[in-house]
């Protein structure tokens, strides 16, 4: 019975998988992520507490959109967070 040919192995070691090793998220990323979420929450709270006179009076009701936008950016950053 004939024998099958041996497969050739690549001469390169399998470094591609080793380079993508688990690395935790840098500290600055966590600070920015939580900072955006807190800033968005504070933005909305200040808008309601001051009856729309703060934080940016010309925006009017769009202050809520700005606050939720900051919150959303912070929450979107959580998708890339590794502890």
C-alpha positions in Angstrom: 0.0 0.0 0.0 1.5 3.4 -0.9 2.2 5.9 1.9 0.9 9.5 1.8 3.4 12.3 1.5 4.4 14.2 4.6 3.1 17.7 5.0 5.6 20.5 4.9 5.8 22.6 8.0 6.3 26.3 7.6 9.8 27.5 8.6 8.3 30.4 10.6 7.2 29.8 14.1 3.6 30.6 15.0 4.3 34.1 16.2 1.1 35.6 14.8 -1.0 34.0 17.5 1.5 34.9 20.2 1.6 38.6 19.3 -2.2 38.9 19.8 -1.9 37.8 23.4 -4.3 39.2 26.0 -3.4 42.7 27.1 -5.5 44.6 29.7 -6.9 48.0 28.8 -4.6 51.0 29.6 -5.5 53.1 32.6 -6.1 56.2 30.5 -8.8 54.4 28.6 -10.7 53.5 31.7 -10.5 57.1 33.0 -11.8 58.5 29.8 -14.6 55.9 29.6 -15.9 56.4 33.1 -15.3 60.2 32.8 -17.5 60.5 29.8 -20.3 58.5 31.5 -20.1 60.6 34.6 -19.9 63.9 32.7 -23.0 62.9 30.6 -24.9 62.1 33.8 -23.9 65.3 35.4 -24.7 67.3 32.3 -28.3 66.0 32.3 -28.7 66.5 36.1 -27.5 70.1 35.9 -29.9 70.8 33.1 -32.8 69.5 35.1 -31.8 71.0 38.4 -31.3 74.5 36.9 -34.5 74.3 34.8 -32.6 74.6 31.5 -30.4 77.6 32.4 -27.2 75.6 32.6 -24.9 74.1 31.2 -25.4 75.7 27.7 -28.5 77.9 27.6 -28.6 78.4 23.8 -28.9 74.6 23.3 -32.2 74.5 25.1 -33.6 71.0 25.0 -30.6 69.8 23.1 -28.7 69.8 26.3 -30.3 66.4 27.0 -29.1 65.2 23.7 -25.6 66.4 24.5 -25.7 64.6 27.9 -27.0 61.4 26.4 -24.3 61.6 23.6 -21.6 61.8 26.2 -23.2 58.8 28.1 -23.4 56.9 24.8 -19.7 57.5 24.0 -18.8 56.2 27.4 -20.9 53.1 27.0 -19.6 52.4 23.5 -16.1 52.5 24.9 -17.0 49.6 27.3 -17.2 47.3 24.3 -13.4 47.5 24.0 -12.6 47.3 27.7 -10.6 44.4 29.0 -10.0 44.1 32.7 
